[in-house]
């Protein structure tokens, strides 16, 4: 063969090889989040791992249930296989079609750039109830750091981007569990440890400590933090923030009553979500206020569970609320908690309603801005155990790997990773 012809063939072969390699590297992995997905919850962990590794990641809002588009790497393929996560390789041609479909419809591709540092406010000792968020984080494989009063008081919140609160009572009344559990060993231990912590940290009592912790959490959000809360924390955090200079705790230790004029003295300008709330004055009624519409622990007040419907936001105009409601179901079964829902009458103007129950005076899922940060409240305790009681075993999420209720939790974990759009001037 002539030397020139041989060289030409080698060059052509090299170009073909280069094109093949370029195409392979240009591929993406589509992580569908509609009914094609085998494990919705672990898909969030896969996406979090991609972001943490610095790989390309996008959230395709309103596309197939809020799918993810990730770089095609051997490690992500391996993780998907081990986790039973459905992935679909996307070549350049399919990618162009996909982007055209997103551009032409109520959809948006949002880059996910930084894996948030996650903290969960939780007591250091095991308690006879579980936290749905920690269950979701562990199952999805998303790392988090447990923190409690000591860490908050020494300023450790500044180390984290995203903070979760769940069952804690920030008014210092331990959710009024004394009405039913005053003789239970776990309650006696919880009371003793919290009282000792308050004294050690320089506070006169447990309510004083918890109100200070609540204020530091408010400052965390004000400085730019992302706050997510469920169950009783959604209500008691707001009460503690508004009642910084008011005695709002019914002391079951020494019989000290609540300030009878507490309603009038509450400072609702400082709170994030609620205003003009009526406090429960009786120490013998297991309710904190009229924030919660369902009043599950008060005989004669408890409201039945129904379903709640997620709002369909414009992904291009309202990307933030769109991220928070991405799901493969628009209607989700409701579930009780110490605080199950939020009465519309006490929600501040400007708060974004993410989900409500048709015809009900309450809503389930709300969001808003505060200072430089954001907060999101999700009523209820466990999305897959609607009547979860103290002492019940933890929910096995391998049995609920496609849970639409748990997906809302994990939407909030990934939300801080989204690239912020520049403000129009």
CORRA-V920056 format. One record per backbone hydrogen bond with DSSP energy under -0.5 kcal/mol. NH is the residue of the N-H (numbers start at 1). CO is the residue of the C=O. If there is no record, write none. Layout:
NH/CO
NH/CO
This chain:
6/2
7/3
8/4
9/5
10/6
11/7
12/8
13/9
14/10
15/11
16/12
17/13
18/14
19/15
20/16
21/17
22/18
23/19
24/20
25/21
26/22
27/23
27/24
28/90
29/70
30/28
30/88
31/29
31/68
32/30
33/64
37/34
40/401
41/401
43/39
44/40
44/41
45/41
46/42
47/43
48/44
49/45
50/46
51/47
52/48
53/49
54/51
55/50
58/69
59/110
60/58
60/67
61/59
61/108
63/60
64/62
66/63
67/60
67/63
68/31
69/58
70/29
70/68
71/56
72/27
73/71
77/73
78/74
79/75
80/76
81/77
82/78
83/79
84/80
84/81
85/80
88/30
90/28
95/91
96/92
97/93
98/94
99/95
100/96
101/97
102/98
103/99
104/100
105/101
105/102
107/102
107/105
108/61
110/59
110/108
111/109
112/57
113/111
113/417
114/417
116/114
118/116
119/162
120/145
121/164
122/120
122/147
129/127
132/130
132/381
135/131
136/132
137/133
138/134
139/135
140/136
141/137
142/137
143/141
145/118
147/120
152/148
153/149
154/150
155/152
156/151
158/155
159/156
160/157
161/117
162/117
163/226
164/119
165/228
170/168
172/169
176/173
177/174
179/176
180/177
181/177
182/178
184/181
188/184
189/185
190/186
191/187
192/188
193/189
194/190
195/191
196/192
197/193
198/194
199/195
200/196
201/197
202/199
203/198
209/205
210/206
211/207
212/208
213/209
214/210
215/211
216/212
217/213
218/214
219/215
220/216
221/217
222/218
223/219
224/221
225/220
226/161
227/225
227/374
228/163
229/376
230/165
231/378
231/380
233/166
233/230
234/230
234/231
235/231
235/232
236/232
237/233
238/234
239/235
240/236
241/237
242/238
243/239
244/241
246/243
248/246
251/249
251/256
252/250
255/251
259/247
262/259
265/261
266/262
266/263
267/242
268/266
270/267
271/268
275/346
279/277
280/288
281/279
285/282
286/284
287/285
290/278
298/295
299/297
301/298
302/298
303/294
308/332
309/356
310/330
311/354
313/311
315/313
318/314
322/318
323/319
324/320
325/321
325/322
326/323
332/308
334/306
336/386
342/363
343/291
344/361
346/343
347/344
348/273
351/348
352/367
353/351
354/352
354/365
355/365
356/309
357/362
358/356
360/357
363/342
364/355
365/355
366/377
367/352
368/375
370/373
372/222
373/221
373/370
374/225
375/368
376/227
377/366
378/229
379/364
380/339
381/336
382/336
385/382
388/385
391/128
392/389
397/395
399/396
400/397
403/400
407/403
408/404
409/405
410/406
411/407
412/408
412/409
413/409
414/410
415/411
416/412
417/414
418/415
419/111
